[in-house]
């Protein structure tokens, strides 16, 4: 893999890392290669914005707590992470994996960490869809003789 990952690929793996359950990420990856913190894990808030109907005028929906981290591996790759909540270890682990995905271990990490996270996310989406489908109500109109 090249030193710079395609933007869409990086967006995909950063989303997987940010949305992963912290305990799932620990189970898949618990190594900490040599690195220096560029921005130690810190917690803050971000404003969430919404749009009426998905396309209307934007409005402030509310705030969400996030933790961010930025670090540089001894080999020079820089990793970033933003995760929901206050879990500093999760932010640091996600930033480490982001940095490692930009180096020679990308294929190993994609198979060992990202593939299981993507599979778990797909299973969760299927479960949600099945639960929603079970509660689906189909409406129909009977034709009345007056028309």
Phi, psi and omega in degrees: 000145181289168182294332180244119181283148174303143185303315182296320178297316181294319176302318182297311183287328178293324176295317178300315182294318182292324184270353181291148173292133182306320181291329177292320180293321178297318181296327182273329184211113179231027177265155177223086178296163181303131181203163174240141180278122174276323175219104182301157179305127179220146184256140178204197181231149174235150178273128176267134180246147177231172176226134178298123181069011180083344182228354184284197181293139180288150175216155178280118182276322181156184180254154177226140177281132177225156174237133181238159180205144173223137181211164178234128176288162177299335180274357173107344180289141181252133178240145179231154175204142169233125179231149179289137177097199188246017185278097182293324178295322178297315179298318180294316180296318179296320178294321177299314181293322176302315180295316181294329179292346180266004182240198184291345181268011185301315182296318179299314181292323179300320181282318187280327186244305188291319180299313177296324178295317179295320179295318179295320178296319179295318178298319179296321179294319178296319179297315178298317180295320179294320178295319179293320180295327180293336180259006184291135177245128178258126180259144175216158182247131175276139178282129178264154184287355183281340187276000000 
